[in-house]
């Protein structure tokens, strides 16, 4: 039984331990990632896309140039400074991903 109609990932790791199999994922997936996010490097993003295509998953991936990890968190810069981690708030990416997410959910849950 497929209980999830949609799934959204924002600024997180895209690696999987068990690859998706064809027909296994029925929910549509939307992913937002920062192109400068060291936790989701380009090779991981490419592997994710290959996995989704091979499994026949309906997905959308939007990568924001220059955006780092935690780009939707207005406090990311403070955390980055305090803990020495590669985080940064990106107002443009935050606002765009928010609008895209709302459109996605409106379409899925209409």
Backbone as JSON Lines, residues from 0, in Angstrom:
{"i":0,"aa":"X","n":[0.84,-1.18,0.0],"ca":[0.0,0.0,0.0],"c":[0.89,1.24,0.0]}
{"i":1,"aa":"X","n":[0.66,2.15,-0.9],"ca":[1.43,3.39,-1.01],"c":[0.71,4.47,-0.23]}
{"i":2,"aa":"X","n":[1.27,4.86,0.92],"ca":[0.63,5.84,1.78],"c":[1.1,7.26,1.51]}
{"i":3,"aa":"X","n":[2.19,7.42,0.78],"ca":[2.76,8.74,0.53],"c":[2.44,9.16,-0.9]}
{"i":4,"aa":"X","n":[1.81,10.32,-1.05],"ca":[1.48,10.83,-2.38],"c":[2.63,11.63,-2.96]}
{"i":5,"aa":"X","n":[3.4,12.27,-2.08],"ca":[4.5,13.11,-2.54],"c":[5.57,13.17,-1.47]}
{"i":6,"aa":"X","n":[6.77,13.45,-1.9],"ca":[7.89,13.57,-0.97],"c":[8.74,14.74,-1.41]}
{"i":7,"aa":"X","n":[9.18,15.55,-0.44],"ca":[10.01,16.71,-0.73],"c":[11.29,16.6,0.08]}
{"i":8,"aa":"X","n":[12.43,16.8,-0.57],"ca":[13.72,16.84,0.11],"c":[14.33,18.2,-0.15]}
{"i":9,"aa":"X","n":[14.79,18.81,0.9],"ca":[15.35,20.15,0.76],"c":[16.68,20.19,1.48]}
{"i":10,"aa":"X","n":[17.74,20.45,0.73],"ca":[19.06,20.68,1.29],"c":[19.52,19.54,2.17]}
{"i":11,"aa":"X","n":[19.55,18.34,1.64],"ca":[20.01,17.2,2.41],"c":[20.79,16.23,1.55]}
{"i":12,"aa":"X","n":[21.3,15.21,2.17],"ca":[22.05,14.18,1.45],"c":[21.11,13.4,0.54]}
{"i":13,"aa":"X","n":[21.61,13.03,-0.62],"ca":[20.79,12.29,-1.58],"c":[21.25,10.84,-1.72]}
{"i":14,"aa":"X","n":[22.23,10.45,-0.94],"ca":[22.75,9.09,-1.03],"c":[21.77,8.07,-0.48]}
{"i":15,"aa":"X","n":[21.79,6.88,-1.06],"ca":[20.94,5.8,-0.59],"c":[21.78,4.55,-0.36]}
{"i":16,"aa":"X","n":[21.39,3.74,0.6],"ca":[22.09,2.48,0.85],"c":[21.48,1.36,0.04]}
{"i":17,"aa":"X","n":[20.19,1.46,-0.22],"ca":[19.49,0.46,-1.0],"c":[18.83,1.16,-2.18]}
{"i":18,"aa":"X","n":[19.33,0.94,-3.39],"ca":[18.75,1.63,-4.56],"c":[17.27,1.29,-4.76]}
{"i":19,"aa":"X","n":[16.54,2.27,-5.23],"ca":[15.12,2.08,-5.55],"c":[14.99,1.12,-6.72]}
{"i":20,"aa":"X","n":[13.99,0.27,-6.65],"ca":[13.72,-0.69,-7.72],"c":[12.54,-0.19,-8.55]}
{"i":21,"aa":"X","n":[12.49,-0.57,-9.83],"ca":[11.37,-0.15,-10.68],"c":[10.02,-0.51,-10.04]}
{"i":22,"aa":"X","n":[9.13,0.47,-10.01],"ca":[7.8,0.28,-9.46],"c":[7.7,0.38,-7.95]}
{"i":23,"aa":"X","n":[8.82,0.46,-7.27],"ca":[8.83,0.49,-5.81],"c":[8.34,1.83,-5.25]}
{"i":24,"aa":"X","n":[8.73,2.93,-5.88],"ca":[8.36,4.26,-5.39],"c":[7.24,4.8,-6.26]}
{"i":25,"aa":"X","n":[6.09,4.98,-5.67],"ca":[4.94,5.47,-6.43],"c":[4.7,6.96,-6.22]}
{"i":26,"aa":"X","n":[5.21,7.49,-5.13],"ca":[5.04,8.92,-4.84],"c":[5.93,9.74,-5.78]}
{"i":27,"aa":"X","n":[5.46,10.93,-6.12],"ca":[6.28,11.86,-6.89],"c":[7.23,12.56,-5.92]}
{"i":28,"aa":"X","n":[8.44,12.81,-6.36],"ca":[9.47,13.39,-5.49],"c":[9.93,14.72,-6.06]}
{"i":29,"aa":"X","n":[10.09,15.69,-5.18],"ca":[10.68,16.97,-5.55],"c":[11.87,17.21,-4.64]}
{"i":30,"aa":"X","n":[13.02,17.52,-5.24],"ca":[14.25,17.73,-4.49],"c":[14.79,19.12,-4.78]}
{"i":31,"aa":"X","n":[15.17,19.83,-3.72],"ca":[15.85,21.11,-3.84],"c":[17.22,20.94,-3.21]}
{"i":32,"aa":"X","n":[18.25,21.33,-3.93],"ca":[19.59,21.2,-3.39],"c":[20.44,22.4,-3.78]}
{"i":33,"aa":"X","n":[21.45,22.64,-2.99],"ca":[22.39,23.71,-3.3],"c":[23.55,23.14,-4.1]}
{"i":34,"aa":"X","n":[23.9,23.78,-5.19],"ca":[25.0,23.29,-6.02],"c":[26.34,23.37,-5.29]}
{"i":35,"aa":"X","n":[26.42,24.19,-4.23],"ca":[27.65,24.32,-3.44],"c":[27.52,23.61,-2.09]}
{"i":36,"aa":"X","n":[26.6,22.65,-1.99],"ca":[26.38,21.91,-0.74],"c":[27.36,20.73,-0.69]}
{"i":37,"aa":"X","n":[28.33,20.75,0.23],"ca":[29.29,19.65,0.3],"c":[28.66,18.34,0.78]}
{"i":38,"aa":"X","n":[27.46,18.41,1.36],"ca":[26.78,17.2,1.82],"c":[25.99,16.52,0.7]}
{"i":39,"aa":"X","n":[25.86,17.2,-0.43],"ca":[25.21,16.64,-1.62],"c":[26.06,17.04,-2.83]}
{"i":40,"aa":"X","n":[27.27,16.46,-2.94],"ca":[28.17,16.83,-4.03],"c":[27.62,16.42,-5.39]}
{"i":41,"aa":"X","n":[28.13,17.03,-6.46],"ca":[27.61,16.76,-7.81],"c":[27.53,15.28,-8.17]}
{"i":42,"aa":"X","n":[28.52,14.49,-7.77],"ca":[28.48,13.06,-8.11],"c":[27.34,12.35,-7.38]}
{"i":43,"aa":"X","n":[26.99,12.8,-6.18],"ca":[25.87,12.21,-5.45],"c":[24.54,12.61,-6.1]}
{"i":44,"aa":"X","n":[24.45,13.85,-6.55],"ca":[23.25,14.33,-7.24],"c":[23.06,13.54,-8.53]}
{"i":45,"aa":"X","n":[24.14,13.35,-9.29],"ca":[24.07,12.59,-10.54],"c":[23.66,11.14,-10.28]}
{"i":46,"aa":"X","n":[24.21,10.53,-9.23],"ca":[23.85,9.15,-8.89],"c":[22.39,9.05,-8.49]}
{"i":47,"aa":"X","n":[21.9,10.04,-7.75],"ca":[20.48,10.07,-7.36],"c":[19.61,10.12,-8.61]}
{"i":48,"aa":"X","n":[19.95,11.01,-9.54],"ca":[19.15,11.13,-10.76],"c":[19.17,9.83,-11.56]}
{"i":49,"aa":"X","n":[20.32,9.19,-11.67],"ca":[20.41,7.91,-12.38],"c":[19.53,6.86,-11.71]}
{"i":50,"aa":"X","n":[19.58,6.84,-10.38],"ca":[18.77,5.87,-9.63],"c":[17.28,6.11,-9.85]}
{"i":51,"aa":"X","n":[16.85,7.36,-9.8],"ca":[15.43,7.68,-9.99],"c":[14.98,7.31,-11.41]}
{"i":52,"aa":"X","n":[15.8,7.64,-12.4],"ca":[15.45,7.3,-13.79],"c":[15.37,5.8,-13.98]}
{"i":53,"aa":"X","n":[16.35,5.07,-13.44],"ca":[16.37,3.61,-13.59],"c":[15.16,2.96,-12.92]}
{"i":54,"aa":"X","n":[14.68,3.57,-11.84],"ca":[13.53,3.02,-11.11],"c":[12.2,3.53,-11.65]}
{"i":55,"aa":"X","n":[12.25,4.44,-12.63],"ca":[11.02,4.97,-13.21],"c":[10.26,5.9,-12.27]}
{"i":56,"aa":"X","n":[10.98,6.57,-11.39],"ca":[10.36,7.46,-10.4],"c":[10.06,8.82,-11.04]}
{"i":57,"aa":"X","n":[8.89,9.35,-10.75],"ca":[8.56,10.71,-11.17],"c":[9.21,11.66,-10.18]}
{"i":58,"aa":"X","n":[10.16,12.44,-10.66],"ca":[10.87,13.34,-9.76],"c":[11.24,14.63,-10.47]}
{"i":59,"aa":"X","n":[11.46,15.66,-9.67],"ca":[11.98,16.94,-10.14],"c":[13.13,17.3,-9.22]}
{"i":60,"aa":"X","n":[14.24,17.7,-9.79],"ca":[15.37,18.13,-8.99],"c":[15.74,19.54,-9.41]}
{"i":61,"aa":"X","n":[15.78,20.45,-8.45],"ca":[16.16,21.83,-8.7],"c":[17.42,22.12,-7.89]}
{"i":62,"aa":"X","n":[18.49,22.44,-8.59],"ca":[19.76,22.77,-7.94],"c":[19.99,24.27,-8.06]}
{"i":63,"aa":"X","n":[20.34,24.9,-6.94],"ca":[20.55,26.34,-6.92],"c":[22.04,26.66,-6.96]}
{"i":64,"aa":"X","n":[22.51,27.31,-8.03],"ca":[23.93,27.66,-8.14],"c":[24.38,28.51,-6.95]}
{"i":65,"aa":"X","n":[25.5,28.14,-6.37],"ca":[26.08,28.9,-5.26],"c":[25.47,28.64,-3.9]}
{"i":66,"aa":"X","n":[24.32,27.96,-3.85],"ca":[23.66,27.7,-2.56],"c":[24.35,26.57,-1.82]}
{"i":67,"aa":"X","n":[24.52,26.78,-0.52],"ca":[25.15,25.77,0.34],"c":[24.08,25.02,1.13]}
{"i":68,"aa":"X","n":[24.55,24.12,1.98],"ca":[23.66,23.35,2.84],"c":[22.88,24.29,3.75]}
{"i":69,"aa":"X","n":[21.64,23.96,4.01],"ca":[20.78,24.72,4.93],"c":[20.37,26.07,4.35]}
{"i":70,"aa":"X","n":[20.27,26.14,3.02],"ca":[19.99,27.43,2.36],"c":[18.63,28.02,2.7]}
{"i":71,"aa":"X","n":[17.72,27.24,3.28],"ca":[16.4,27.76,3.65],"c":[16.33,28.24,5.1]}
{"i":72,"aa":"X","n":[17.41,28.1,5.83],"ca":[17.42,28.47,7.25],"c":[18.06,29.84,7.44]}
{"i":73,"aa":"X","n":[17.28,30.86,7.8],"ca":[17.85,32.2,8.0],"c":[18.93,32.26,9.08]}
{"i":74,"aa":"X","n":[18.99,31.27,9.95],"ca":[20.02,31.24,10.99],"c":[21.26,30.44,10.59]}
{"i":75,"aa":"X","n":[21.3,29.97,9.35],"ca":[22.41,29.13,8.9],"c":[23.76,29.82,9.0]}
{"i":76,"aa":"X","n":[23.82,31.1,8.67],"ca":[25.1,31.82,8.73],"c":[25.63,31.86,10.17]}
{"i":77,"aa":"X","n":[24.74,32.07,11.13],"ca":[25.16,32.1,12.53],"c":[25.67,30.73,12.98]}
{"i":78,"aa":"X","n":[24.97,29.67,12.58],"ca":[25.43,28.31,12.92],"c":[26.77,28.02,12.26]}
{"i":79,"aa":"X","n":[26.93,28.45,11.02],"ca":[28.19,28.22,10.3],"c":[29.35,28.86,11.05]}
{"i":80,"aa":"X","n":[29.15,30.09,11.49],"ca":[30.19,30.79,12.23],"c":[30.47,30.17,13.59]}
{"i":81,"aa":"X","n":[29.42,29.77,14.27],"ca":[29.56,29.22,15.62],"c":[30.21,27.84,15.62]}
{"i":82,"aa":"X","n":[29.83,27.0,14.65],"ca":[30.29,25.62,14.67],"c":[31.3,25.28,13.56]}
{"i":83,"aa":"X","n":[31.62,26.25,12.72],"ca":[32.6,26.02,11.66],"c":[32.15,24.98,10.64]}
{"i":84,"aa":"X","n":[30.88,25.03,10.28],"ca":[30.34,24.09,9.29],"c":[29.93,24.84,8.02]}
{"i":85,"aa":"X","n":[29.93,24.16,6.88],"ca":[29.64,24.83,5.6],"c":[28.15,25.05,5.34]}
{"i":86,"aa":"X","n":[27.55,25.97,6.08],"ca":[26.14,26.31,5.92],"c":[26.04,27.76,5.48]}
{"i":87,"aa":"X","n":[24.96,28.1,4.79],"ca":[24.71,29.51,4.44],"c":[23.26,29.68,4.01]}
{"i":88,"aa":"X","n":[22.65,30.73,4.51],"ca":[21.3,31.08,4.07],"c":[21.4,31.72,2.69]}
{"i":89,"aa":"X","n":[20.45,31.37,1.82],"ca":[20.39,31.96,0.47],"c":[18.94,32.38,0.24]}
{"i":90,"aa":"X","n":[18.68,33.67,0.4],"ca":[17.32,34.21,0.31],"c":[16.65,33.86,-1.02]}
{"i":91,"aa":"X","n":[17.37,34.0,-2.11],"ca":[16.81,33.72,-3.43],"c":[16.39,32.25,-3.54]}
{"i":92,"aa":"X","n":[17.29,31.35,-3.15],"ca":[16.99,29.91,-3.23],"c":[15.87,29.54,-2.25]}
{"i":93,"aa":"X","n":[15.89,30.14,-1.08],"ca":[14.85,29.88,-0.08],"c":[13.47,30.25,-0.63]}
{"i":94,"aa":"X","n":[13.35,31.46,-1.12],"ca":[12.05,31.93,-1.61],"c":[11.59,31.16,-2.84]}
{"i":95,"aa":"X","n":[12.51,30.88,-3.76],"ca":[12.14,30.13,-4.96],"c":[11.71,28.71,-4.61]}
{"i":96,"aa":"X","n":[12.47,28.04,-3.75],"ca":[12.12,26.66,-3.39],"c":[10.79,26.61,-2.63]}
{"i":97,"aa":"X","n":[10.52,27.63,-1.82],"ca":[9.25,27.69,-1.09],"c":[8.08,27.78,-2.07]}
{"i":98,"aa":"X","n":[8.2,28.66,-3.07],"ca":[7.14,28.81,-4.07],"c":[6.95,27.53,-4.88]}
{"i":99,"aa":"X","n":[8.06,26.92,-5.29],"ca":[7.98,25.67,-6.05],"c":[7.37,24.54,-5.22]}
{"i":100,"aa":"X","n":[7.72,24.48,-3.94],"ca":[7.16,23.45,-3.07],"c":[5.65,23.63,-2.93]}
{"i":101,"aa":"X","n":[5.2,24.87,-2.74],"ca":[3.76,25.12,-2.62],"c":[3.03,24.73,-3.9]}
{"i":102,"aa":"X","n":[3.6,25.07,-5.05],"ca":[2.99,24.69,-6.33],"c":[2.92,23.17,-6.46]}
{"i":103,"aa":"X","n":[3.99,22.51,-6.08],"ca":[4.07,21.05,-6.14],"c":[2.97,20.42,-5.28]}
{"i":104,"aa":"X","n":[2.85,20.86,-4.03],"ca":[1.84,20.29,-3.15],"c":[0.42,20.64,-3.6]}
{"i":105,"aa":"X","n":[0.22,21.83,-4.13],"ca":[-1.11,22.18,-4.65],"c":[-1.49,21.24,-5.8]}
{"i":106,"aa":"X","n":[-0.54,20.96,-6.67],"ca":[-0.81,20.07,-7.8],"c":[-1.08,18.64,-7.32]}
{"i":107,"aa":"X","n":[-0.28,18.16,-6.4],"ca":[-0.41,16.78,-5.92],"c":[-1.68,16.57,-5.1]}
{"i":108,"aa":"X","n":[-1.99,17.54,-4.25],"ca":[-3.1,17.37,-3.3],"c":[-4.35,18.14,-3.68]}
{"i":109,"aa":"X","n":[-4.55,18.39,-4.97],"ca":[-5.73,19.15,-5.41],"c":[-6.99,18.33,-5.28]}
